[in-house]
Amino acid sequence: MWLLGAAVAVVAVAVVALAVRLQHDRENDLRLAMLAAEIHAFRRVARRRV
């Protein structure tokens, strides 16, 4: 279970780093929003399985 938490934390850090890198590019805003929604959905599913 702690491994799942660590994986979610790593993904969250990667998304933040990607967002900072692409901050100047407005075209990627929609992609980042979709990615955040996918991560949120993944976390909900992961919580149900544990």
C-alpha positions in Angstrom: 0.0 0.0 0.0 2.9 2.4 0.8 4.2 1.6 -2.7 1.0 2.9 -4.3 1.3 6.1 -2.3 4.9 6.5 -3.4 4.0 5.9 -7.0 1.2 8.6 -6.8 3.6 11.0 -5.2 6.2 10.5 -7.9 3.6 11.0 -10.6 2.4 14.2 -8.9 6.0 15.6 -8.7 6.5 14.7 -12.4 3.3 16.5 -13.4 4.3 19.6 -11.4 7.8 19.6 -13.1 6.1 19.2 -16.5 3.7 22.1 -15.7 6.6 24.4 -14.7 8.5 23.5 -17.8 5.5 24.1 -20.1 4.2 27.1 -18.2 4.9 29.5 -21.1 3.1 27.4 -23.6 -0.7 28.0 -23.4 -1.3 25.3 -26.0 -0.4 22.7 -23.4 -2.9 23.9 -20.8 -5.6 21.6 -22.1 -3.2 18.7 -22.2 -2.1 19.3 -18.6 -5.8 19.6 -17.5 -6.6 16.3 -19.1 -3.5 14.7 -17.6 -4.5 16.0 -14.1 -8.0 14.6 -14.6 -6.6 11.2 -15.6 -4.3 11.1 -12.5 -7.3 12.1 -10.3 -9.4 9.2 -11.8 -6.4 6.8 -11.4 -6.1 7.8 -7.7 -9.8 7.2 -7.1 -9.6 3.8 -8.8 -6.5 2.9 -6.8 -8.2 3.8 -3.5 -11.1 1.5 -4.3 -8.8 -1.4 -5.1 -6.7 -1.1 -1.8 
